[in-house]
Amino acid sequence: MKRTFKRGEIHGENLRIIRALLSVLTAVACLAGNIHEASAASLTITRTGCTATITWTNAADVLETNSTLGRATWAPVTGASNPYPVSTCGTGLNFYRLNLGGGGTNYSDNIVGYINVVVPRGFTLIANQVNNQPDNSLKTLFPVGTTADLTVVYKYDNALGGFTSDQIAGGTWSAGGGATLDPGDGAFVFTMVPFIATFVGEVKLISTVTVPLQFSIRSSAIPQQGAIYDIHAPGDGNIDLEYGSPSAQQSFYQFNNALGGYASYQFNGSWSSEPGPILKVGESFFTFTSFTGGPKSWTRHFVVGPP
């Protein structure tokens, strides 16, 4: 039997249909993207000297920590409450997320943390793998108060085919310290006095690092240790760093501070020396991309949720 609706009834029926559709769409979005149906939650982290302060809004959310992204199990921080102070100076690294409501289902939008990189005497290829506050400039990453005097940072300019540099001399950056070192970038650091570089900020969960033709210095945008590409691994060979198959005839150069030289690897269907380069957290590498293989896009989508 055909039913006839009055104008008011039609309006009410439409509202019921729209509400039902919204509920379905929201549920699908939550399942597909781990989106929080309630208001999303984020951590913030700020640094003053050797102390970083982590803050969040909802007291019911549980702060969790992990020192190895993508591998170790996240664990609740015992007794943590907002704001939570963390000592960052020294050695090691740590990362933090929120377990919303402590239920183990929904998590914060972001991950924050700190990374300590030991910078020995001489040259080191270094990487900053978090977005620091207020920026990723050299003067923020290497404060004059904690960085050895006469330290020099060399960035390779692919377009110019050479290096640009900035130096701390007498407590001042010679070129202003405005050059940036973002996650995915890399640079040489030269120092006569060893020191520890401490990077504090937010992990860049979604990134695309462009590896251009010819020489460049690059790093993983995610602070993880792992192989660039392991051809013996299951699937497509990605382990941790998710670089994918390198370009044909692409060469990688890891600098060894103790030896004062490079370990080199070329990929041409297989590595010239197995298992190819394995990067540490805080390490960047030189690479040469040939015209045969072409440029490379290194895309990462890191998930905050379990494990």
N, C-alpha and C positions, 0 to 999 in steps of 0.2 A: 504494500500500500504506500502510495506517495504521501509524504508528510509535508504540510504547508507551514512555514515559519512566519510569524509576525516580525516586524522590523526589529523590535527589542530583543526577540529571541535569537534572530540571526546574529546580532551583535554579540550576545552572550555566548552563542555557540562558537563564533570565530575566536573569541578570547580563550575559550577552553582548548580549542585546537592549537592556537599559538603557544599557549603555556605548555601543552603536552609536547609540542615539537621542540621547544626550548629545553625541556628536561632531557629529551633524547639526545639533542645536539651537544649539550653540556656533558652528558655521560660519555658520549663518543670521544669528545675532545680530551676528557680526563684520561681515558684508556689509551688513546693514541699518543698523547704528548706529555703524560704525567702532569697535566695542568691542575692546579688546585682550584676546586670549585669555590671555596671561600677565598678571601683576599689573599693574594700571593705574599710571601714573606721573603725578606732579604736580610743578609748580614752586612754590616759595615765594619771596616777596620781602619783605624787611624794609628799613627805612630808618633811617639815623642821619645827621642833618645833610644834607649834599649827596651822600651815598653810599647807594645801594641795593645790597643783597646778594641775589643769586639763588642758590638752592640746589636740588639734586635728588639722587637716590640712586644711579642706575646710571651708572658712568663711561663705558659704551659709548653712552649716549644723547647725541645731538648737539644743542647749544643753537642755535636759529635765531632770527633777528631780522627785523623788518618795521616800517616806519614808517607804513604806510598799510593798515589792516586792510581786507581784501576786495578789494584792487586789486593791490598790488605783489607780486612773488614773494618768498617767504621765502628767506633766505640764511643759511648757517651762520656762526656767530661764530668767526672764526679764533682758535685757541689757547684757547678757553674751557674751563675746568675748574671743577669744583665745589669751593668756593663761588666765584661769579663776581661781582666788584664792578663797579658801574656808576655813573658820575657823572651825577647827575640835575639839578643846578642849572644854570641858564642858560636856553636856549630849546630848542624842539623837543620831540619825543616819540619813543618807541620801545617796541616790544612784543616779547615773547619766548615761544617754545614749545619743546618737546622733540620731536625726530625720534627715535623709539625705535629704538635700535640703528643709526641712520643709514641705515636701509633705505628710507625714503621711503614706507612703507606705513602704519605706525601712529604716532600722535602722543600727546602728553600730554593729560591731561583738561582742562587749562586754559591760559590765556594770561595772562601778567603783563606789567607795564610801567609807564611813567611818562609824564605829560603836563605840560608847562609852559604855563601860560596867562598871557599878558601882561595885567595889570590896569592900565589907564591912569588918570590923574587924572579924577575925576568918577564917573559911574555906568556900570556894565557889567553886562549879563546874563550870568551865568557858570554853568557846569555842571561837576560832578565826575563823571567817567565810569569810575572804577574803584573797587573796594572796598578802601579803605585799612586799614592796621593801626594801632591795634587796632579802630578804628571810623571812621565817616564823620561824626563830630561836628565842629563848627566849630573847636574847639580843636585837633583833630588835623589838619584840612585847612589851617588858617591859623595855624601856630605863631606865638606872640607874638614870637619871636626873629627871624623872617624876614618878618613881615607889618607893614606900616606902621602906626604908632600912629594912633589915631582912625579906623581902618577900621571901617565899619559894614556888616553883612550884613542884608539885608531879605528875609524869606521871606513869600510871599503865602499866606494861609490862606483856602482856598476856602469853608470852612464859616462863618468869621467875616466874610468879605467885606472883608478888610483885611490889613495887613502886621504881622508881628512882627519885632523887630529885636534885634541883639546887637552890642556895640561893644567894640573893644580900646581901653582907656584906661589909660595908665601901666603897660602890661605885663599887664593883667588883662582878661578878658572881663567886661563889666558884668552880663550875665545868666548867667555861668558857662560859656558856650561849648558847652553840651550839646545844642543843636539840631542836627539831622542834615541832611546834604545828600547823598542817595543817588543812584546812577546812575538817570537818568530824571527827577530833580528839577531845580530851577533856582532861582536867587536873584539879586537885585540886590546888587552890591558897590559901596560908595562909599568912595573914598579921596582924600585930598589929595595923597598922595605915590605915584607909580606904583611897582608892585612886580610880581614874578612869583610866581604861585601854582603850586606843584608838587604834583601828586597822584601817589601811588605805590601800586600795588596790583594786584589781580586783576580782569580783565575779567569782567563779569557776562554769561555767554554766553546764558543763558535768562532772559527777563524779560517782564513785562507791565506797561506803564505805563498807568494809568487817567487819561484826560482827562475830568474831570467837566463837568457843566453849568456854564455861565457862565465866569468868569475863573479861570485857573490859570497857573502857570509850569511848563513842562515842557522836557525835553531828550531826545535819543537816549540810551538806556542803553548803547549800543555807541559807543565813541569813533571816529566816522567823520564825514567831511565829505560832504555830499550834499544833494540836493533832498528836500523833504518828499514831494512827489508831482509827477511830470512826466507830464502827460497825453499828451505826444507820444512817450513812450518805448514800446518794444515791450511786449506783454503787459499787465499790470495797472498799469503806470506806476510801479512801485517801482524806485527807484535808490538803492542803498546803505542808506538809512534805513528802508526797508520800512514806512513809515507806512500805506500803503494809501490808498484814497480818503478824503479828509476828510469830516466830517459836512456835511450841507447847511447853507449859510450860516455855516460855521465861519470865524472870522477869526484871523489870525496876525499878531503884532507883533514885529518885530525891532528892538532898540534900537541906534541908531547913536551911539556915544560922541562922535565928532567933531562931529556935528551937534546932539547933545543932544535927539534926538527919535526917533520910530519910523518905520520903513517898514512899511506895513500891506498885507495881502493877504487877500481874502475868496474862499472857494471856494463856487461854486454851479453845479457841473457843469463849470466852467472857472475859472481864476484871474482875478481882477480885474486883475492885472498879471502877465504871464508872465515867467519860468517859475515863479512862486511863490517862497516862501522857500527859500534855500539856506543850510544851517547849517555853521558851522565846528566843528572839534573844540573842546570846551570851552565851547561857546555854548549858552545856553538861550533860550527864547522865551516871550512872553506869548501866550495864546490865549483866545478866547471861543467857547464852544460853545453854540449856540442850542437852545431847546426843540424847534425844528423838526427839527434833525438828530439831537439826542440825544447822550449821552456816547459816548466812543470808547475802545477798548482797543487799545493799541499793543504787539503781541507780537513778540518777536525770538527766534530760535533760530540763534545764530551757530556755525558749524562750525569746529573747530580745524584739521582736516585740510587737504589741498592745496587751492589752489595754494601 
